[in-house]
Amino acid sequence: MSQFSGALRTFKGGIHPPDSKKITEGKPIEDYLDPQMDLVFPMQQHIGAPCKPLVKKGDRILRGQCIGEAAGFVSSPIHSSVSGVVKDVKPMLHINGSKVMSVVVENDHQYEEAPELAVRYEYTAMKREEIVERIRQAGIVGMGGAGFPAHVKLSPGPDKKIDTIIVNGAECEPFLSSDYRVMIEAPEKVVEGLKILLTLFPEAKGYIGIENNKPKSIELLMDLTKEIPNVSVVPLLTKYPQGGEKQLINAVTGRQVPSGGLPADAGCIVHNIDTVVAIYYALVESLPLMRRIVTVAGGAIREAKNFRVRIGTNIQELIQAAGGFVTEPYKILNGGPMMGMPLYSTDVPVLKGTSALLFFNEEEAFIPEESQCIRCGKCIEACPIHLLPYELNHLALRRDWEGFERMHGMDCIECGSCCYVCPAKRHLTQTFKAGKQIVAANRKKKG
């Protein structure tokens, strides 16, 4: 890490939790591409309108076939990652604990490809609108966890002047190493994906932001981009949440995304490492989004690993592929320990946004009881958005939603930094998340 210490960029605030990456960062990606159980494809794997199923029970489908049609501009099609027979189309348990309309497919293990996968694209000869449409058709969404449709990000309004494309290689969440392994094992695809994005915005410069606890990936990508004049690799200070869009933009460019605004309001577009690789696959190898890299780790799992997985694969298969449990997990997370969401069942599928599955033992899952706020101000120092978390907590507990909104509670990114540093172990982020949902619902009622 030291060779980059003289030029590290970062943002104000944030925290330094143990990164716990050594467990998996040296584990090459293993293919788990022949799932044995039925695959389940929820029609909601993105921010926006759920997809409409295009198939029915009894249909035979092919690998790469579109089985879920986008139901609006802010939506993203869904493709089958296997060939086989549709066993059912019905509500199924989603990774978030709700029931979502899903297509259930029995894998025939033939992986016969849909005819559209034979089409070849030459992005250098395509118009801007054709590239964006191809990205939309490929069903590509933000694969860092949020699931925002990529084509929407790449279609800012005419009043937005985009001059900066940032590839997010920070991967600041503890335990996660899926993006790191992609940068190590497929750096050429990261660079080519960025070059595709830069053709959409000819005046823009491209940046790959990587935390300095990943020196090998920094060196690899610096070497690959040294002859590309409009692309730079930016070493970043290892700090959480360096991978948040607003924090990354501030660290790389020095700009601030305005309150309530989007990266495009600061002239930027940010995409995750695996999202950029998915864009490469869509334009160079004609593949829609059918797979993703998943870190499986935690003290309850026998062997932590990084897997390449077909979307729709049952999580129980990955548990077995990692050797099963050494002890019954006390907590299971979809995503990292800071922003990941608890899993209610392991009988659910891997989705487009499943970056990690963490199985924590009793010690890792321990959450201390709350005590009274002592007004120490540590939460203020840690907040990357520069809010007053202790005050927002009081407002939320009093259900003063007007005050909560007035104090910019809706700007909270739910990163958990305030909870991490709080000596009283206040459940700050949990109250902010609930408060944001209530304020959003109240706004909707008012029209």
N, C-alpha and C positions, 0 to 999 in steps of 0.2 A: 504494500500500500504506500510505502514511503516515497517511491519514485514520482508519485503524482501530488504529493502533499503541498508543493509550492504554488499550485494553480487551481486549487479546488474551489468550486462554487457551491453556494448553498443559499438558504433562505433564513429569515429571522424566526426564532421559535423552534419547536420540535424537541425531540427526546432521543436518547441513545439506549434503547433496550438491547439486551444481548441478541445478536442476530441469529444464533443457532443454525447457521447455514452449513457448517462443516459436516454435519450429519449427512447431507445429500449433495453438496456442491461437487463432490468428486465422483458421484454416481452417474455414469453415462445413461442416456435415455434408453430404456428398454421398450421394445415393441410389445404391446398387448393388443393385437389386432385380429384375434380370432375368438371373439366372445362366444360363450357357450349358451348363456341364458338369452331369453327374449330381449331384444333391444326396445327401448321406450323413447319416443321422440315427442316431448311436450311441445305444444304449439306456441308456448310462451318461453322463449330463451333470449329475450332482448327487452330493452326499454321500448315501450310503444305498444301498438295494437297487436293482439295475438294473431297468429296465422290461421288461415282457413284450411282444414284438411283437404287435400286433393285426391285422396285415395279412400277406399272403403274395404270392409272386411272381405277377405278372399282374394283380393288383388295380388298379383305377383309384381314385385317392384325390383328395380335394379340399383346398384351402387351409384350414387351421384344423382339419382332421380329426385326432382323436387316433389316433396310430399306435403309441404305446407306453403300456401300462397300468402305473401305479405298482404296485410289488410289495410294498407295506407302507406303514406310516405315515410312516417316514422314506424317502421316495421321491417322485418327481415325474413326472407324465405328460409325454409328448413329442408335439408336434403337427407336422404337415407344414406347411411354409411356402409350398408351391406345390401346384398340382394337376398330376396326371400319372399315370404308370403305375409300379408297383413292379417294378423290374428284378430285384431279388434281396433276400433277407434272409439275411445271412451275416456271419461275423466280418470286420471291416475294421479297418484301421489307425486308431487313436485318436490324438488330439493329444498324449497322454502317452506314446506309443510302444508301447503294448500293442495287442492285437487285441481288439475288443469287438463283440458282436453288433449289427448295424446294419441299417437299412432303406435301401436304395438306390432313389432315385426319379428317373425321367426327367422333367424339367420339360416340360410341354406349352405353357408360356407363356400359358395362358389364365387362370390364377389364379382358377378357378371356386371359389366359397366353399362351405364346408360349411353346412348349414341352421342349425346352432347359432350361427353368427355373426350370424344375424338376430335372435336373442333380445336383448331390451333389459333392463337391470337398473336399479333405482332404489335405490342403496345406503342412502339415508336411511330407506327403508321396510323394509329387510331386517334380520333378526335377526343377532346377532353370529355365530352358528354358520353361517348362510347365507353371510355375507361370507367367512369363513375357508374354507368349502368351495368357494366360487367361486374364491378365490385358489389353492386346491389344484388344482381342475379345470383352471385356466389354465396349470398347469405352471410357476409362477413360483418361481425360486430366487434366491439371492444372486448378483448379477451383478458383484460386485467381484472375483470369481475363485474364491471358496471353493465356491459352488454349493450352499449349505445350503438345503433346501426352506423357502420363506417361511412356509407354513402351520404348520410345526413351531415356528418362532420365535414365531408368533402364538398358540400354544397352550401357554403355560406352565402348570405344575401349579397347583392351587388354593392352594398355600402360597406362591406367588410373587405379591407385590403389585406390579404394574407401574404406575409413576407417571411414567415418562419414555419418550418415543419420540424417538429421534435419527435424523435423516437424515444420512448420511455423505457430505458434499460436500467432504471434505478433498482427495481425490485426490492423495495425497502422493508417489506413485511418480514419479520423473523420466520425462520424455517424454510421459506420458499426458495427454490433454486431452479424452477422450470425455465424461466426466461434466461437465466445464466447459462444453463446447458444448451439452450438454442443458440445463444451468442457464441458459445465455444464450438458447437458441433455444426452449425449452419450459418456462419457469419456472412458468407457470400449472398445468401438468400435475404438476410436482413438488409444488406446494402442495396441489393437489386430492388427489393420492395420499396426502399426509400427513394431510389431513382425513379420508380414508377410514380410515386406521389409527387415528386418534383416536376414531372412533366405536366401535371395538372396546374401548377403554379410556377410558371417559368421565371418569375422575378424572385422567387423565394430561395432561402438558404436552408439546408438541412442540417440538423444537429442530432447526435446520438448521445443522450445523457446517461452516464453509467457511474454508480457509486464506486468509490475507491477501494472497497473491500472485494472488488472483482478485477484485480489488475490484469489477469490473463485475457479477459474479454476486451478490456480497454486496449491492450497492446495489439490484439488480433484485428480489431476494427480500425484502429489508427493506421495499421499497415495497409489494410484493404482500401482505405479512403484517402490515402496521402496524395494520390494523383487526381482526386476528384475536387475541383476548385470550389464548388458550392456545398461541400459536405464537411463537417467537422465533428470529431468525437470530443465530448466535454466531460472530463473527470469531475465527479461531484463528491462532496463530503458525505461520508456515510452517516446518515441521520434520518430518522423517521419523522414525518411522512414525506421524504424527498420525492417519492413517486406520485404524490398528489398533483393533479394537473396545474393548479394555481401555484403550488410551491415549485414545481419543475420549471414552469415558465419564468417565475421570478429568478430562480437560480441561474438559468441559462441566458436569459435576455435582460434581466433587471427590471422587467415590466411588471405591473400589477394588473390582474384581471379585476375590473370594477365589481363592486358589490352587486350581486344578482346577475352578473354578466357571465359570458362564456369565453373560452379561449380565443374565439374569433374576434371578440371585442378588443383583444390585445394584439391582433394580427397573427395569431398562432393557431396551429392545428397540432394536436398531440395524439399519437397512437402508440399503443403497447407493442413490445417486441414481437410477440406471437401474432398480433393483428397484422403487422407489416409483413411477416412471413406468409400469412394467409393470403394477403394481397399478391405477393409474388406467385404463390401457387395458382391463384385465380387467373392471372394474366399470362404467366409463362407456361404453366403445366395444365391449364384448363380445368383445375379442380375446385369445386365448391368447398365450403367449410364443412368438413366431415370428421376432423380429428383435432385433438389438442394434447398438449403436454401437461401432465398432472404430477405434482409432488405429493407423495404419500409419506407421512412422517408422524412423529409423536412417540412418547414413551410407552404407549400401549401396543404399538405395532411391532412385529418381530424384526422386520428389516425395512428400513426407510429406503424409498426408491423414487426415481423419476420414470414415469410411464408415458409412452405415446399411445393414446387410446382413441378408439372410435367413439364419436359422440353417440349417446344412447346406451353405452355399456353400463351394466348394473354395477354399482359401487361394491357390492359384495364380492364380485369377481376380483376386483383390485385388492381387496383385503386378503383374499386367499393367495393372490399372486405375490403379495408382500410377506407371505409366511403366516398370515393370521395374527391373532392377538397373543401377546405374552401375558396380558392381564386384561380384565374387562375394562374398556375405556370409561372414564368418568365423564368425558365430554368429547363430542365429535364436532369438528368445524368444517364448513365448506369455505375455504379461503384461509387467510392468515389469522394469527392469534389476536391481532389488533382490530381488524375490521371484518373478520370472517363471521358467518352466521351459523348458529347451532343447527345440527342435523337432528331431525326427529326420528329418522329411520335410515338404515343403510340400504333398504330395498328401494332405491331410487337411482335414476340414471345420471351419468356424467353429462353435463350440458356444455354449451359453448363457453360459458363463463367460469367453468370449474378449474381454477388454477391450482388448487391444492385441497387435500383431504388430510386433516390433522386429527389424530386419535390420542387424546391426552390421558395420562394416568392420574391418580388421585392428587399427587403432588403438583403436577402441571396445571390441573384444573381448579386448584384451590382459589377461592375468592374470599378475602377477608370481609368481615361485617363492617357496615358503615358506622362512623361516629360523627360528632358534630363538626361542622366546618370551623377552622380556627383562623380564617382570613389571612393565611400566610402569603397568598399571591402566587404560589408556584404554578397554579393552573394558568394564570395570565401569562407568565413567562413562557410556558410550554406551548400555548395555543398558536398554531401556525397561521390562523386567520386574524389573530390579535383581538379576540373577543374577551369578555369578562365571564368566564365559565361559572364561577361561584355565584354571580348575580343572576345569570340565566337559570341556574339550578333553582334558586329561590323563587324566581318568577314562575317557572314551570310547576314547581310543587304547590304554589298558590293558585295555579291555573289562571294566571294573568297573561293571557295570550296576546293581548294588545301590547303589553309591556315587553313580552318575549320577542315579538316581532320588531318592536321599536329598537330593542337592543341588539338587532341583527342576528337573532337566533337562527333564522333561516339560512344564514351564511355558514353555519357549522357544517364541517365536512365529515363529522362523526368518526374522526380518526382515533379517538381514545387517548390522545396524549395527556389530556387533563386528568383523566382517571388514573393513568399510569403514575403520575408524579404526586397525586393527592395523598398527603399523610393521613387524612381521615378516611381514605378509601371511599369517598362519595361516588355514587353511581351517576356521574355527571352525563356521560354520553348517552346512557339509556334514557334519561329524562329528556335530553335534547331531541333524540330521535322520535320519541313519542310526541313531544311538543310540536315538532315540525309536521308530523302527520296530521295533528289536530288543526294546526294553522292552515295547512293546505286544504283540509276538508272544509274548514270554515270559509276559506276564499271561494271554494267551488260552490258552496251554498249561496254565497252572495252573488255569484255569477261574474 
